Amino acid sequence: MAIKNSEQIDYWNGEVGQKWVRQADRLDALLEPFADAVLQAASLKEDEYVLDVGCGAGALTLKAAFQVGDRHGALGVDVSRPLLSLADRRAAERDALPPRLKRPTPLSSGPSDLSML
């Protein structure tokens, strides 16, 4: 059975998205070893550009953004408005320039040095 994109968008913008927001700190802690392994394997360099598809609450996107700096930075996209709102709040709490976070549109941001899916 195939799931249409609209069903996924509704799913992540409903109670499930709110639940992930409420549990974000705990879930991020559980997933942190995987995020760290991804970033270590990526060997990001300053001034690279990172695209994080399905960024959720932005934990990995924020880490990547601060590794590459603010010249190109990181773009996190997600269908979940609740999770993107949390990611925006988290980015605002940081001292350095935050990554860009948005709902997906046809990709027109150009090539990236690393795409995390």
Backbone hydrogen bonds in HBPLUS format (Angstrom, degrees):
<---DONOR---> <-ACCEPTOR-->    atom                        ^
c    i                          cat <-CA-CA->   ^        H-A-AA   ^      H-
h    n   atom  resd res      DA  || num        DHA   H-A  angle D-A-AA Bond
n    s   type  num  typ     dist DA aas  dist angle  dist       angle   num
A0007-GLU N   A0004-LYS O   3.00 MM   3  5.32 127.1  2.29 103.7 117.1     1
A0008-GLN N   A0004-LYS O   3.23 MM   4  6.69 153.0  2.31 149.4 156.8     2
A0009-ILE N   A0005-ASN O   2.84 MM   4  6.12 160.1  1.88 157.6 163.7     3
A0010-ASP N   A0006-SER O   2.95 MM   4  6.12 162.6  1.98 144.5 149.1     4
A0011-TYR N   A0007-GLU O   2.87 MM   4  6.00 156.8  1.93 143.1 150.3     5
A0012-TRP N   A0008-GLN O   2.92 MM   4  6.14 168.0  1.94 157.3 157.7     6
A0013-ASN N   A0009-ILE O   3.05 MM   4  6.09 128.7  2.32 139.9 152.9     7
A0013-ASN N   A0010-ASP O   3.29 MM   3  5.15 137.0  2.49  93.7 105.5     8
A0014-GLY N   A0011-TYR O   3.37 MM   3  5.38 159.5  2.41 100.5 106.3     9
A0018-GLN N   A0014-GLY O   3.22 MM   4  6.57 159.1  2.26 150.0 156.2    10
A0019-LYS N   A0015-GLU O   2.80 MM   4  6.01 153.0  1.87 150.0 157.8    11
A0020-TRP N   A0016-VAL O   2.95 MM   4  6.24 158.2  2.00 151.8 156.9    12
A0021-VAL N   A0017-GLY O   3.04 MM   4  6.30 150.5  2.13 143.5 151.7    13
A0022-ARG N   A0018-GLN O   2.97 MM   4  6.30 160.8  2.01 150.2 154.7    14
A0023-GLN N   A0019-LYS O   2.97 MM   4  6.19 144.8  2.09 145.9 155.9    15
A0024-ALA N   A0020-TRP O   2.81 MM   4  5.46  97.8  2.49 138.8 155.1    16
A0024-ALA N   A0021-VAL O   3.29 MM   3  4.97 167.3  2.30 102.1 105.3    17
A0027-LEU N   A0023-GLN O   2.88 MM   4  6.04 168.6  1.89 164.3 168.2    18
A0028-ASP N   A0024-ALA O   2.75 MM   4  5.82 161.9  1.78 154.1 159.3    19
A0029-ALA N   A0025-ASP O   3.05 MM   4  6.19 153.8  2.12 140.6 147.4    20
A0030-LEU N   A0026-ARG O   3.05 MM   4  6.35 153.0  2.12 145.9 153.2    21
A0031-LEU N   A0027-LEU O   2.93 MM   4  6.15 150.3  2.02 148.3 156.6    22
A0032-GLU N   A0028-ASP O   2.79 MM   4  5.68 118.8  2.17 142.0 156.6    23
A0034-PHE N   A0031-LEU O   2.99 MM   3  5.45 125.1  2.30 112.0 125.7    24
A0035-ALA N   A0031-LEU O   3.02 MM   4  6.33 158.9  2.06 154.1 160.9    25
A0036-ASP N   A0032-GLU O   2.84 MM   4  6.01 165.8  1.86 159.5 162.6    26
A0037-ALA N   A0033-PRO O   3.04 MM   4  6.16 148.9  2.14 134.7 143.1    27
A0038-VAL N   A0034-PHE O   2.92 MM   4  6.20 154.7  1.98 149.7 156.2    28
A0039-LEU N   A0035-ALA O   3.01 MM   4  6.28 165.9  2.03 153.3 156.5    29
A0040-GLN N   A0036-ASP O   2.88 MM   4  6.02 153.5  1.95 145.4 153.3    30
A0041-ALA N   A0037-ALA O   2.93 MM   4  6.04 164.2  1.95 147.6 152.0    31
A0042-ALA N   A0038-VAL O   2.91 MM   4  6.07 145.2  2.03 144.2 154.5    32
A0043-SER N   A0039-LEU O   3.21 MM   4  6.35 134.0  2.43 138.3 147.7    33
A0043-SER N   A0040-GLN O   3.25 MM   3  5.37 137.6  2.44  98.4 109.3    34
A0048-GLU N   A0045-LYS O   3.14 MM   3  5.87 146.1  2.26 145.1 142.6    35
A0047-ASP N   A0068-VAL O   2.74 MM  21  5.22 168.4  1.75 146.6 142.5    36
A0113-ASP N   A0049-TYR O   2.77 MM  64  5.25 145.1  1.89 140.5 152.3    37
A0114-LEU N   A0049-TYR O   3.29 MM  65  6.69 146.3  2.41 153.4 155.4    38
A0050-VAL N   A0073-GLY O   3.01 MM  23  6.42 158.9  2.05 147.1 154.0    39
A0075-LEU N   A0050-VAL O   2.76 MM  25  6.20 154.5  1.83 156.4 164.3    40
A0051-LEU N   A0114-LEU O   2.83 MM  63  6.23 162.7  1.86 159.9 165.8    41
A0116-MET N   A0051-LEU O   2.71 MM  65  6.15 158.9  1.75 159.2 166.9    42
A0052-ASP N   A0075-LEU O   2.79 MM  23  6.08 169.8  1.80 158.8 161.6    43
A0077-VAL N   A0052-ASP O   2.95 MM  25  6.29 164.2  1.97 159.2 161.1    44
A0053-VAL N   A0116-MET O   2.79 MM  63  6.02 147.9  1.89 162.5 173.3    45
A0054-GLY N   A0077-VAL O   2.73 MM  23  5.71 140.9  1.88 147.6 160.9    46
A0055-CYS N   A0077-VAL O   3.00 MM  22  5.68 158.4  2.05 136.3 140.8    47
A0058-GLY N   A0055-CYS O   2.95 MM   3  5.18 161.2  1.98 133.0 135.0    48
A0062-LEU N   A0058-GLY O   2.81 MM   4  5.83 164.8  1.84 157.5 160.4    49
A0063-LYS N   A0059-ALA O   3.18 MM   4  6.40 162.2  2.21 144.3 148.9    50
A0064-ALA N   A0060-LEU O   2.94 MM   4  6.13 164.5  1.96 151.5 155.9    51
A0065-ALA N   A0061-THR O   2.82 MM   4  5.97 160.4  1.86 151.2 157.1    52
A0066-PHE N   A0062-LEU O   3.11 MM   4  6.31 156.8  2.17 150.0 154.5    53
A0067-GLN N   A0063-LYS O   3.14 MM   4  6.37 130.0  2.41 138.1 151.3    54
A0067-GLN N   A0064-ALA O   3.06 MM   3  5.08 134.1  2.28  96.9 110.1    55
A0068-VAL N   A0064-ALA O   3.05 MM   4  6.34 154.6  2.12 156.8 162.2    56
A0069-GLY N   A0065-ALA O   3.01 MM   4  5.94 130.4  2.26 139.1 151.2    57
A0100-ARG N   A0074-ALA O   2.96 MM  26  6.33 152.9  2.04 168.5 165.3    58
A0076-GLY N   A0100-ARG O   2.80 MM  24  6.23 164.1  1.83 161.7 165.4    59
A0102-LYS N   A0076-GLY O   2.90 MM  26  6.43 156.3  1.96 160.7 168.7    60
A0078-ASP N   A0102-LYS O   3.17 MM  24  6.61 143.9  2.31 141.6 151.7    61
A0084-LEU N   A0080-SER O   2.97 MM   4  6.17 159.5  2.01 150.5 156.8    62
A0085-SER N   A0081-ARG O   2.87 MM   4  5.99 153.1  1.94 151.6 158.5    63
A0086-LEU N   A0082-PRO O   3.17 MM   4  6.46 155.0  2.24 142.3 148.2    64
A0087-ALA N   A0083-LEU O   2.87 MM   4  6.16 158.0  1.92 147.3 154.2    65
A0088-ASP N   A0084-LEU O   2.82 MM   4  6.04 156.1  1.88 148.8 154.6    66
A0089-ARG N   A0085-SER O   3.02 MM   4  6.30 156.8  2.07 145.4 151.4    67
A0090-ARG N   A0086-LEU O   2.88 MM   4  6.15 161.7  1.91 155.3 160.4    68
A0091-ALA N   A0087-ALA O   2.89 MM   4  6.10 157.7  1.94 149.0 155.2    69
A0092-ALA N   A0088-ASP O   2.96 MM   4  6.18 152.5  2.03 147.2 154.4    70
A0093-GLU N   A0089-ARG O   3.20 MM   4  6.46 133.3  2.43 140.4 151.7    71
A0093-GLU N   A0090-ARG O   3.15 MM   3  5.24 135.6  2.36  97.4 109.5    72
A0094-ARG N   A0091-ALA O   3.14 MM   3  5.43 157.2  2.19 107.9 114.9    73
